[in-house]
Amino acid sequence: MLICKVVKPLVSTNRIPGFEHKHLQVVLDGSTQKVAVDAVGCIPGDWVICVGSSAAREAAGSKSYPSDLTIVGIIDYWDPDNPSNPGGPP
């Protein structure tokens, strides 16, 4: 699993059958931007939990989906400058 920050939605109008209605988000993993299937309805600025590999495909809805990164949770609080305090604001 990864902790990423949602940067912005990604609009793609031409997609393979069965993948047309999946929302895509650009997420930031450290300094690298990646595309993730949004399974939870997040918005830009949210800190999210992402899964990869076969877990990403299952979380996207099917083992046949071509997803290698899927957002599976929105983090209620995350301070990237103080990861030892995950429970809430200081």
Phi, psi and omega in degrees: 000152180232149168259124181228162175249132179285127181266307182191160174290154176245122181262125178220112186272332179257113182223166179290155178303139180089350182244004187296326189256014177274130178281138179245144178230145169272125180240155180251120176249092188071246178250008183254128174273137178225162176256133180229145171286132181265104180266359186235349178085049181273171180232161178306137182099340178292142167270133187226161173259128180240147173241155181236180175063219183293331176296326179294319180293316179296318180294331178285346175125347182194144176294344181271352179291143181274049180257134173245006175206123180228136176279123184243355180197150174256127182278128180293321178211134176208124176250100183297340179275347180217067184295350178281355178241070185280349189279339181165176181299151180294000000 
